[in-house]
């Protein structure tokens, strides 16, 4: 006669205590079987202080068996714990373990034991192929599950849902179905960071525009971010970001989402060249949109002239061919600049080329003119035109300015500042990358953009305008903006004129105030959500 208890029973462990009623001081020897197959022989003689405290002899009646390998979790097991000799089941035995889909420690251990128990290289290869196949199926199932999950409620303005829908009033409540929501896949080289570069500001603005137009937006980066890399910015906006290990590459995204993408937005030439053909293969019904950001061949051609480097001409020619090929292969081409749109329309049907700026919230500087001082140049210094402009400020423009007013200092703001601009010289203050650009605008009286070459719209100019801060621009920096007559005075042609205009705006408060209001009015029109959405709707083929 046995007394006792099975305290824990799973596929990897059996634990409890047992005592013989006939021989209370003698330990019981147990036979552990599963489906009548002997697994372990164990003597129940482990000391249990709780038993001793309860007055159950000397407390040495415990047992604890760890099964190696654990029992297969995918099938049912009938477990017996019987006394050796008499064959009597202890209390709680037999017990049944039902199949389980939980991937707990026992399941992992069992799976590992089966997987690694191979006899030769051929069997190892077979199991390896099986594991790879299962990984692919698991990742596909995970992608499908995430796609079906509703997007988090973010702060992005709600969009109108496209697709035919029956008026709910005409349909019984149980039959009302949600309208079809177009799926837009946006691809870029890196996860956008609005504090890093203007291209990030533009693509984030365009993704929000797609949302306002009723699209469900997914973002994929060529440098696939890890699971913890996406910032709160995307979660708040309700933008799904493809991450490792769910996706290992953009190609995996296109393959796993095969046939489910309605719009593929490819940002910049390298992305359009790499993934345009894959979009056509995996997403044959998707509208392919190529956003040029700026025409690389135009920027390189101007750099070759600016630096007197005729050896760059073959590279310019190759880039031009690549950009025009990407544009002709796309269903729609987006550029920010009216000048570049005119160039593209010479090679691409005019109806495919769309000029779309990006929206920037206007936040007028509230610090009085008298409490601000100096100027700023804002840009990402990984961009060659910005480095050349900073050198021009240091070597030519600021010496002219400081010859008239030595108190004026130019702040260099932006990421990736090169060593050639450090340490700063007299008249220059190096701020580097800042997280609060508005703080810079609240400290200066004007900004400058003395670009000698480049292409596309300049984020540094638009951000300054949105803050109501005049920006003195070279013709290249102002290109594509189509500035009104009231702002033409901000565009100057050489270093002397740049220095003169800096001094005028820095000292003449009425002139500065007047131009501040003009740039702010321009920004409110040019950078408004409504203007961006109207142009984006045409680019994605959405009817008004």
HELIX and SHEET records of a PDB file:
HELIX    1   1 UNK A   49  UNK A   53  1                                   5    
HELIX    2   2 UNK A  105  UNK A  116  1                                  12    
HELIX    3   3 UNK A  121  UNK A  148  1                                  28    
HELIX    4   4 UNK A  168  UNK A  170  5                                   3    
HELIX    5   5 UNK A  173  UNK A  175  5                                   3    
HELIX    6   6 UNK A  198  UNK A  212  1                                  15    
HELIX    7   7 UNK A  232  UNK A  237  1                                   6    
HELIX    8   8 UNK A  250  UNK A  256  1                                   7    
HELIX    9   9 UNK A  269  UNK A  282  1                                  14    
HELIX   10  10 UNK A  296  UNK A  306  1                                  11    
HELIX   11  11 UNK A  310  UNK A  312  5                                   3    
HELIX   12  12 UNK A  313  UNK A  329  1                                  17    
HELIX   13  13 UNK A  338  UNK A  344  1                                   7    
HELIX   14  14 UNK A  350  UNK A  352  5                                   3    
HELIX   15  15 UNK A  369  UNK A  371  5                                   3    
HELIX   16  16 UNK A  384  UNK A  392  1                                   9    
HELIX   17  17 UNK A  393  UNK A  397  3                                   5    
HELIX   18  18 UNK A  398  UNK A  404  1                                   7    
HELIX   19  19 UNK A  419  UNK A  421  5                                   3    
HELIX   20  20 UNK A  437  UNK A  441  1                                   5    
HELIX   21  21 UNK A  459  UNK A  466  1                                   8    
HELIX   22  22 UNK A  475  UNK A  478  1                                   4    
HELIX   23  23 UNK A  485  UNK A  490  5                                   6    
HELIX   24  24 UNK A  495  UNK A  507  1                                  13    
HELIX   25  25 UNK A  509  UNK A  526  1                                  18    
HELIX   26  26 UNK A  529  UNK A  539  1                                  11    
SHEET    1   A 4 UNK A   2  UNK A   9  0                                        
SHEET    2   A 4 UNK A  13  UNK A  20 -1                                        
SHEET    3   A 4 UNK A  60  UNK A  66 -1                                        
SHEET    4   A 4 UNK A  46  UNK A  47 -1                                        
SHEET    1   B 4 UNK A  37  UNK A  44  0                                        
SHEET    2   B 4 UNK A  28  UNK A  34 -1                                        
SHEET    3   B 4 UNK A  77  UNK A  83 -1                                        
SHEET    4   B 4 UNK A  95  UNK A  97 -1                                        
SHEET    1   C 7 UNK A 240  UNK A 241  0                                        
SHEET    2   C 7 UNK A 216  UNK A 221  1                                        
SHEET    3   C 7 UNK A 183  UNK A 188  1                                        
SHEET    4   C 7 UNK A 263  UNK A 267  1                                        
SHEET    5   C 7 UNK A 287  UNK A 291  1                                        
SHEET    6   C 7 UNK A 332  UNK A 335  1                                        
SHEET    7   C 7 UNK A 353  UNK A 355  1                                        
SHEET    1   D 5 UNK A 428  UNK A 432  0                                        
SHEET    2   D 5 UNK A 410  UNK A 413  1                                        
SHEET    3   D 5 UNK A 375  UNK A 378  1                                        
SHEET    4   D 5 UNK A 446  UNK A 449  1                                        
SHEET    5   D 5 UNK A 471  UNK A 473  1                                        
END                                                                             
